[in-house]
Amino acid sequence: MRSGISLAASLAIAGCGATAEPELAEADAIRITEAAGFIVETDSDVLRFDSDDMTQHVFSEGIRGYTNRFVLKLRKPN
């Protein structure tokens, strides 16, 4: 199981509104950070890797560096 999926599951248990579904990880991060008062200024596809099948552990042989990730630029309003 991916560590990011475990984190999302932990957040769901903690009542943060996150789900354990990997395809929702970015949406969960946005929802959680906005709930904390941050503003999402932009996102980036620079770390996206769409051919990641999300079934292997992030540290599995041959998967390192080939995982689907996301980048968000956040701002905390004054």
N, C-alpha and C positions, 0 to 999 in steps of 0.2 A: 504494500500500500504506500502511496506517495506521502511524503511528510506534509505537503500542502493540504492534502485531503484530510489527514489526521488533524491538522490545525483547524480546518473548517469544521470538522466534526466536534472538536473541543469547544470552539466558539458557539456552536449550536447548543451544546450541552450547557454552556455558561449563560445562555439566554441572549446572545448577541445577534440573533437573527440570521446567522450564517447557515448554509446547508453543507452537506458532505458531498455534494455532486461536484466533480472536478470542473465541468464546463461552466459552473456558476462562480468559480473562485474570483474572477475579476469583478463580477457584479457584487459579490459579497464584500470584497475589499472596498469598493466604492460606497456601498450602503453603510458599512461600519465606520469608515472615515468621515463620511458626511454626517452621520449621527454624532460623531465626536466633535463636530464643528468645523471640519476642514472643507475646503472648496477644491474640487477637482478641476485644475486649470486645463490639463490636456492629458492624453495618453499616447502611447507609441507602440507600433508593431515591430520595433527593432529586435525584440527577443522572441517573437512568435515563431513557432516551428510546428506547422499544422500537421505534419506527418507523425507527430508523437501520438502513439496509440493510448497513452495514459494507463497502461496495464502493468508496466514494469516499475520497480522501485527506482527512485532517482539516482541511486548509487549502483545500479545493476551494470554489469559488464557491457560496454558499448553504448550506453544511453547517456552518459555524462556529456554535457554540452549540446545535446540534441533534444532537450525538453522544451515544451511549450510554456512560455512565461509571459508576463505582462509588465508594463512600466506605467506608473501614474505620476504626474506632477501635481502635488498638493500644495495648497496655501492655507494658512491659518489666518482668518480675518482678524483685524485689530479690534 
